[in-house]
Amino acid sequence: MKDSFGVEIEEGDYILSASTTHGRVKVGTAFRGRTGNLSMRIDISAQYGRQEAEHPRSGQLGYNVVVLRKADGTVPAHVGSTPPSVERVEGALRGLIADLDYDMHKYHECDEMTGEDHYPETARTFHAAIMGGGG
């Protein structure tokens, strides 16, 4: 079975299922029932815009289903957040390296021989690597 965006739903996926007929939204984990069909263990639900204090422990998947997080921890592209900019990566690297090795941080920030700040170049390389462009 696929979600509304074409992502295959598998056991262990964290999903949102909505019923337009009954005005209910459920969030939980997909699992295979005794018959082999996918169902969901419901963590939280709301009906007609109000969170339900009590809700069924499990339920069927509706026609409007979205995989929010795959069982392996990955997030489908249609749910994913905006990728980090090179500038944000640079800021994170500056803070991380300063915490881990202050001498290395000072070298990257101001090369003793040239005075050059190496962080922008390092951040571009690292950003390309984490975005799948090599490095």
CORFENZI-V731304 format. One record per pair of residues at least 24 apart in sequence whose ideal C-beta (glycine too) atoms are under 6 Angstrom apart, sorted by the first residue. I is the first residue (numbers start at 1). GAP is how many residues later the second one is. Records with the same first field share a line. If there is no record, write none. Layout:
I=GAP + GAP
This chain:
1=37
3=62 + 63 + 64
4=60 + 62
5=73
7=60 + 69
9=29 + 58
10=61
12=59
13=54 + 57 + 58
14=54 + 55
15=50 + 52
16=50 + 52
17=44 + 45 + 48
18=44 + 46
19=43
23=24 + 25
26=33
86=37 + 38 + 41
89=34 + 37 + 38
90=29 + 33
93=30
94=25
